[in-house]
Amino acid sequence: MLAKEGLPDCPVATTVQLIGNKWKLLILRNLMARPWRFNEMLRSIPGISQKVLTDNLRALESDGIITRTAFPEVPPRVEYALSELGDSMRPIIQAMEAWGLDYQQMVREAE
């Protein structure tokens, strides 16, 4: 989690700092549906590199937004899921989805 000293004064800036890049938003979009394994997440997000996915998953885990579960199997299996804190972001992502759908419809009607 972010240290208290590292938090911006503005609550909107805090949210943007935690989830404000397109990759984190797409990762959260996926995890809202169910837990995902690394490689299936990599395949489901066009344009993301393995390094960028790894970095963003680590950041989300460090901030307490997602959990990483490693299963003691051969070959190793790791799943990522929303934490309780991450699940509390569900209304934010749903509001973004609703706005995006409205905007897409408006653009289609204007054509």
N, C-alpha and C positions, 0 to 999 in steps of 0.2 A: 504494500500500500504506500501511497505517497506520504511522506513525512509532513507534519503539520506546517513546518517552515516552507515546504515546497508547494503548498497549495496557493493558487491565485486568490486574490481578494474576491473576485467575481465568481459566483456559483456557475454561471454559464461557461466561463473560461475553465473552470475545474472539469466540467463534463467534457468539453472539447479536448482538454489535455488528456483525459482518460480514453476517449473513444473517437477522437476527431480526425482520424484518417480513414480513407476509403477502405483500406484492407481490414481494419478492426471492425468497421461497421458490417462488412460482408461476412467476416468470421462470426460475429454475433448473430447476424441474420440466420446463418446456418445452424448455430448452436441453439437458437430458439426452438427449433423443430425437434432436435434430439442430440445425443452425444455423437461425436464424429471422431474417426481415426485420422491420423495425419495425412496419409496419402489420398484418402477420399476427399478430404478438405482441399488438398492441393489441386486435385483434378476438378473440383467443383467451382473454383474461383479463377476464371480466365485471366491470364496476365500476371499472376502472382508467382514469384520465384520461391524456391524452397527456403532460401535464406530469409527472405522477407516474411514468409509465413512463420518460420521458426522464431524470428525476432518479435513479431507481433503476438504470437501465442505466449512467449515468455513474458512479455510486458503485461499482457492481460492477466496472466497467472500471478505475476508479482504484485499487481494492483488488486488482486483478490476478486477479479471479475469472472474468471473461469477456474476450473479445477482440472488437474492432469492426473489421471489414474493409470498407473503402470501395472499390468497384470503379470504375475509370475508364471509365464508360459514360454515355451519354445516353439516357434520364434516369439520374441517379445511382442506384446500388444499394448498400445497406449491409446487411451481415449480422452478426449477433451469434452467438457460439459460446462454449462453455466453454473456458477456458484449461486448461493442465495442472493448475494449482492448483485451478481450479473443478471439474475432473473428479475431483480427490481428495476432493471433498465428496459424490460419488455414494453412498457407503455411508451417510452421514448422512441424505440424502433418501430413500433406499430403506428405511432403518429407520423413518423417519417414516411412509412409505407403508404398510409392513407393520403398524405399530402402529395406524394409522388404519383399515385394513381389519379388523383384529381388533376394534377398538372398535365399528365399524359393525355387525359381525356380532353382537357381544354385545348391542348395543342392539336389534337386530332380534329376537333370540331372547328378549329380556326382554318384548317386546310381546305 
